[in-house]
């Protein structure tokens, strides 16, 4: 309903949102039939690594659940996720935070303790609004300056996700070291 209202607000009340949406779906089906689905490089290896480390994963998508599961099964990664949630099951889709908040709830974790991996601006805005650490691996478009401010990190490939924990350990070590230096300097600069 939100999409229909938005598009009719732009193109007028006679805009046939559902006909256009159905045509888009037809074009997607035709493309998939002709070219198949692309599995992003490093996705399966990264998901297996995260599973081996006991890190929970979920898909938070704007696409309907049955279509999402079918696509993920086709590329061989459906069983590597702990949960799959769709914006169709929440009040508001992306860029609102609902789908990410729901995914966090299903996983039993707080959003601030989650990484959200996104490839689109609406997804980035949704994950950020939910309070997740948002990582963008751009697909069709690079983040502009405004979108970049919402990112925890921007990566080029899924394989780079494996290194995030290592990067955080190094960052935490550096911060702790800097805190010790600041504490020492503070002691030295105190007055009697």
C-alpha positions in Angstrom: 0.0 0.0 0.0 2.8 2.4 0.8 4.4 1.9 -2.6 1.1 2.5 -4.3 0.5 5.7 -2.5 4.0 6.9 -3.2 3.9 6.2 -6.9 0.4 7.7 -7.3 1.6 10.8 -5.4 4.3 11.1 -8.1 2.5 10.0 -11.2 -1.1 10.8 -10.3 -4.1 8.8 -9.0 -4.6 6.9 -12.3 -1.1 5.3 -12.0 -1.6 1.5 -12.0 0.9 0.5 -9.4 -0.1 -3.2 -9.4 0.1 -3.6 -13.2 3.6 -2.0 -13.2 4.7 -4.2 -10.3 3.5 -7.3 -12.1 5.3 -6.3 -15.2 8.5 -5.8 -13.3 8.1 -9.3 -11.8 7.6 -10.7 -15.3 10.8 -9.0 -16.5 12.7 -10.4 -13.5 11.4 -13.9 -14.1 12.4 -13.7 -17.8 15.9 -12.5 -16.8 16.3 -15.2 -14.3 15.1 -17.8 -16.8 17.6 -16.6 -19.3 20.7 -15.9 -17.1 20.1 -17.6 -13.8 21.0 -16.2 -10.4 24.4 -14.8 -9.6 26.0 -15.9 -6.4 28.3 -13.2 -5.2 31.9 -14.2 -4.9 32.8 -15.2 -1.3 29.2 -15.5 0.0 29.2 -19.2 0.6 32.7 -19.3 2.1 31.9 -16.4 4.4 28.6 -17.9 5.6 30.3 -21.2 6.3 33.1 -19.4 8.2 30.5 -17.4 10.3 28.5 -20.6 11.0 31.7 -22.4 12.1 32.4 -19.5 14.5 28.9 -19.7 16.0 27.9 -16.4 14.6 24.1 -16.1 13.9 23.0 -14.9 10.5 19.7 -13.9 9.0 18.4 -12.5 5.8 16.4 -9.3 6.2 14.8 -8.7 2.8 12.1 -6.6 1.1 11.4 -9.6 -1.1 8.6 -12.1 -0.3 9.7 -15.0 1.9 8.9 -17.8 -0.7 10.8 -16.0 -3.5 13.8 -15.3 -1.2 14.0 -18.9 0.0 13.7 -20.2 -3.6 16.5 -17.9 -4.7 18.8 -18.8 -1.8 18.1 -22.5 -2.3 19.0 -22.1 -6.0 22.4 -20.7 -5.2 23.0 -23.2 -2.4 23.1 -21.0 0.6 19.6 -21.1 2.1 20.6 -23.6 4.8 23.5 -21.4 5.9 21.2 -18.8 7.5 19.7 -19.2 10.9 16.6 -17.2 9.9 15.1 -15.5 6.9 12.7 -12.6 7.5 10.8 -10.5 5.0 9.6 -6.9 5.1 6.2 -8.4 4.0 5.9 -9.6 7.7 6.3 -6.1 9.2 4.4 -2.8 9.2 6.9 -0.9 7.1 9.5 -2.0 4.5 12.9 -0.5 3.9 14.1 2.2 4.4 12.2 2.0 7.7 14.0 -0.1 10.3 11.1 -2.7 10.9 12.6 -5.6 9.0 16.0 -5.3 10.8 14.4 -4.9 14.2 12.4 -8.0 13.5 15.5 -10.0 12.3 17.3 -9.0 15.5 14.3 -10.1 17.6 14.1 -13.5 15.8 17.9 -14.0 16.3 17.6 -12.9 20.0 20.2 -10.1 19.8 20.2 -6.4 20.2 20.6 -4.3 17.0 23.7 -2.6 18.3 25.3 -6.0 18.6 24.6 -6.9 14.9 26.3 -6.3 11.7 23.9 -5.6 8.8 25.4 -6.3 5.3 23.6 -4.3 2.6 24.1 -3.6 -1.1 21.4 -0.8 -1.5 20.8 2.7 -0.2 17.3 1.7 1.2 18.8 -1.3 3.0 21.6 0.8 4.5 19.1 3.4 5.7 16.9 0.6 7.2 19.8 -1.1 9.0 21.2 2.1 10.3 17.8 3.3 11.6 17.5 0.0 13.4 20.8 0.6 15.2 22.8 -2.1 13.5 26.5 -1.7 12.5 25.9 -1.3 8.8 28.4 -2.6 6.3 27.8 -1.9 2.6 29.1 -4.1 -0.2 27.8 -2.0 -3.1 26.1 -3.7 -6.0 24.6 -1.3 -8.5 25.6 2.0 -7.0 28.3 3.3 -4.7 27.3 5.2 -1.6 27.3 9.0 -1.8 28.7 11.2 1.0 25.4 11.2 2.8 24.9 7.5 2.7 28.6 6.9 3.7 28.0 8.7 7.0 25.6 5.9 7.9 28.1 3.1 7.3 30.2 1.3 9.8 32.3 0.0 6.9 32.3 -0.2 3.1 33.7 -3.4 1.7 34.3 -4.6 -1.8 33.6 -8.3 -1.3 31.8 -10.7 1.0 35.1 -12.4 1.8 36.3 -9.2 3.5 33.6 -9.8 6.2 35.8 -12.5 7.7 38.4 -9.9 8.7 35.9 -7.5 10.5 36.4 -9.2 13.9 40.2 -9.1 13.4 40.0 -5.4 12.5 37.9 -4.7 15.6 40.4 -6.5 17.9 43.2 -4.4 16.5 41.1 -1.3 16.8 40.1 -2.2 20.4 43.8 -2.9 21.3 44.8 0.4 19.8 42.1 2.2 21.8 43.1 0.5 25.0 46.7 1.4 24.4 45.8 5.0 23.7 43.7 5.0 26.9 46.7 3.8 28.9 48.8 6.5 27.3 46.2 9.2 28.0 45.9 7.9 31.6 49.7 8.1 32.0 49.8 11.6 30.6 46.9 12.6 32.8 48.8 11.5 35.9 51.9 13.3 34.7 50.0 16.6 34.2 48.2 16.6 37.5 48.9 19.4 39.9 49.6 18.9 43.5 
